[in-house]
Amino acid sequence: MTTESVRSALPAALTEVSSGRTELAASTRHACKIYGSGDTAVTALDDVSLELPPGRFTAIMGPSGSGKSTLMHCLAGLDTLTSGQALIGGTDLASLTEKQRTILRRDRLGFVFQSFNLLSTLTAEENITLPADLAGRDPDPAWLETVVTKLNIADRMAHRPSELSGGQQQRVAVARALISQPDVVFADEPTGALDSRASTELLRFLRSVVDDLGQTVVMVTHDPGAAAYADRVVFLADGAIVDELDDPSKERVLAIMGRLGG
Amino acid sequence: MLRVSLRNLLVSKLRLFLTIMAVTVGVTFVSGTFVLSDTMVKAFGELYAGLTSGTDVVVRSEAAYAADLAATGGQVRPLDESLVAKVGEVPGVAVAEGSVFGFALVLDEDGEPMQPGGAPTLGTSLTDDPRLAGAATFRKGRTPSGIHEMALDARTVKQAGYEIGDSVDVVLRDGRRSFWLVGIIGFGETDSLLGATLAGFDLPTAQKVLGKVGVVDEVDVMAEGGVSASELRDRVAEILPEDVEVLTGEQVAEDGTASVRDSMGAFTTIMLVFAGVSVVVGSFVIWNTFNVLVAQRRREVALLRAVGATRRQVLKGVLLEAAAIGLVSGAIGLALGVALAAGIRSLLELIGVEMPTTSPAVEPRTVMAALAVGLLVTLVAAIAPAWAATRVSPMEALRNAVPAGGPVSRARRLAGWGVIGAGIAALAVCAVVGNQRWATVFATLITFVGLVVAGPTLTRGMARLADHGPRGGGWRLAARNIARNSRRAAASALALTIGLTVVAAVTVTATSLKESVSEAVSGGNRSDLILEPAGAGLGISPSVADVLRARKDVADVVELRESAAQVDGRSALVTAMDTDGLDRVIDLGIQGGSLDALEPGSILISTTAAEDLGVRVGDTVTVTFPETGDIALTIGGTFNKGSLINTNYLMTIPDFTANVTAPLDGAILMNSTSGTDPAQAKAAIEAALVDYPNVTVNDPSDITQKAQDSVDQLLGIVTAMLLLAIVVAILGIVNTLVLSVVERTRELGLLRAVGGTRRQVRTVVRRESVLISLLGAVTGIALGLVTGIALSRSLVAEGVSTLAVPTLSLLTYLVIAAAVGVLAAIGPARRASKVDILRAIASE
């Protein structure tokens, strides 16, 4: 598999070191999220502790309602935990104000959503540089160049989203997620709206972003094929981590998902 | 479809509220105007009926023509008092009494004039026969009798704090006199007649102090039992000389009511013009709202079409929704109008114009007008959007995109610019040619139509400019949003354009007028001091001029009097001045003939009036006075209108006095003898006139200031009226912003997710709002400026000789418009900043 060969290019030693001694890119400790209260309370996350080392590609899987999206939202500062901690680097998100969390998202995180990733009034380039624009900064031109070349969208920069294919739109979204050289890129079902060719292409790009650019990617997905591109898969069911898998293959992921009833 | 339509209405309460308000403001204006004027007419009808209830018939001189009561003060040619006895001898007459009225200014205890705002200061004779008094009754005390006694209306007594037995000073035609207060009069439940002050005397005293010795203004008659009013009228008519008429009390009351109705008619027309502006602006807002609604509901409409709704049903659905909004707005506007009318009445009473009390008059016409305006405006404005809704293809149900206006076609762009160009060119021609009032208005309308057509293009142009605003300030996002919905933004801006065009045009014209007044005063005036009645006073006692003439430090005294009249059948204001010293107090700007030709039997007329009437120096014109009828005067010369005195016709005092009973001076122009210190002269004259507290002594700079103040006051009132139209436009902008925020929920959520702070999201919305407001302001002020210039030039014949552009005021409007943009954005921006990020980015 191509994935295997790409991954083998990653210096194994670096991974070892980062998982052990360097700071984690993101993590949760005893994360709980309860919606509502009293009789109608629904537990979405139940004591989830998760460590995401830098420079790694992690997939979060689970059946519908397993809490995987909630976990990602809380980890990304889009939502808050009921109890426990969610950290980006060493920063406890609960200690931040809403505004500080927004700035943190802008400067230290990247996002790729399933669809509706781009502002239709802005060109591809303007969409990519939006976080920098919001910060009132000029993006690093060399990095911008690297990212758009890597994602093969250099010739689409002046186009509006409506003039791009679905795959191109998602790549522009990935480029935007990378523009601030974030601590973590969160991808929420990034291939959900794409056909299989575009999906494969996008997953390869995500893989190479980790391998070649040293970025950290966390992807929520329910597609075992997509999860197979990750270094590690974390399985969620009923709001709790039920299994983990390093160096996943599609078959092994499928087997576990089958057991979980996803 | 009906159910779908009605449910649509309730989806967004805020939107519904804003939409309804946009129509309601105009309807309120319309219905409030009608209710107020109907109520006044009704109240005065009741009051007049009450006042004349004791009088069966009234004998008085026939007016030469039906002049406006407000212009003549109701004065008709007095009758010889011998007629009273003759009428009394007519069989069936129980009582016949003469009565007179005239000028009497009551002073309070500090010697300050009791001058109600705009209402007359009346002196009159009072009957001692309670049968004739009608609704006017003595609240306290008794009928005055003799040269030292007087009664006052209850309101004046209350305000001045007088009591029975006090000595009260009154300024009369022949100077200041003191009387003992012996009676206090009320009129039914009301304390005064429309806020007028009323000083009552017995008949001989009234005749003496009001300048009507030996004459009466009318004869009030009561019939013996069993003789009807109309029967008595016919009997009295037989003994009357020519030019004297006899009316029943009812007819007199009706005449009075009719004159109130007439004066309310002018008020109604003016108010309806302002209401019209609000309604037009409101229709723009509605048009825009429905455009957006249809755009937002394209998928829903497509779905309806897909499941089998016909185009006709879709059209009907949208129009039904519009009709519902229109009717509700009409009903709310009607209710608010009744409240507004009550509010204005209270306000008038607060400033001293007391209204007779009655229940509010809501005529069927008012209800019809309110509902019709609400319904029609909404329906007409919704037709185009409704038609657009029928063009939605069922296939669109399957697509998901933020609706965006298509590109503006080249033809439309060219047409828009072409029409704007033509309109501006026409305005320029009007400005150059001058005196083209209607053409100016028409050209402005044309230009506005051009703006409507080219609006989206203008919007895009502005958006391109804003796109280059500072990074991170939200300018780019705001600009792009506006460009995406350029038609919507243009329509919102144009609603503001309407109001600002009128405000700017009025401001330019008023400034030019002010400038012209200053020039007229400095150019036309040669006098040292000008005496005028204080406040809204009727005039100055002629005895003031006698006081001045008796002084050694006064060289020239020229009295000026004015009256309504007709010249060659056209209504006009005629002015009379003393010829002695005339050219030393004023430069009339004589064009033809000469000033010396002004003598009894001749008249000077302005060049514009000469042109209008088609007459030249040496021709004869017929001046018809309401009291005395026709006199023929020879044109001695022509002069430039728009100098110091704003009149078209100037005649001599003797000719004037022969035709107007008991005239007062409208102004007195005077020169001090040479060598008198101007500052001392003014103080000396003021001291000499201590008995005439209603006279103000002005030097030329005071006159300029006064004239400018009155222009400013007028400008203030007009601007306040137009403020409502601007409020409607602001509602429109708020509405557009809210709708645009709602349809961009996902985009805003995304913006927040990738690191846009709440403040930044608010900023984007605010920038949009400011851009729309500025577009409306810039186009409105620009068009208003050009219109104002053309309008000023169109009034050259009316004395607007100078053109002045109030740059500071116009810039202020621009700043206010930007502030309005910020204000309008507060709600929508808050809403935008509170979008739920998770819901916005959730996949479907």
Interface residues (C-beta under 8 A of the other chain):
Chain A: H73 L78 D79 E98 K99 T102 I103 R105 R106 D107 L109 F111 F113 Q114 S115 F116 N117 L118 L119 S120 T121 L122 E126 L130 P131 D133 L134 A135 G136 R137 S162 R176 D188 E189 G192 A193
Chain B: A401 V402 R471 G472 G473 R476 L477 R480 N481 A483 R484 R746 E747 L750 L751 R752 A753 V754 G755 G756 T757 R758 R759 Q760 I837 L838 I841 S843 E844
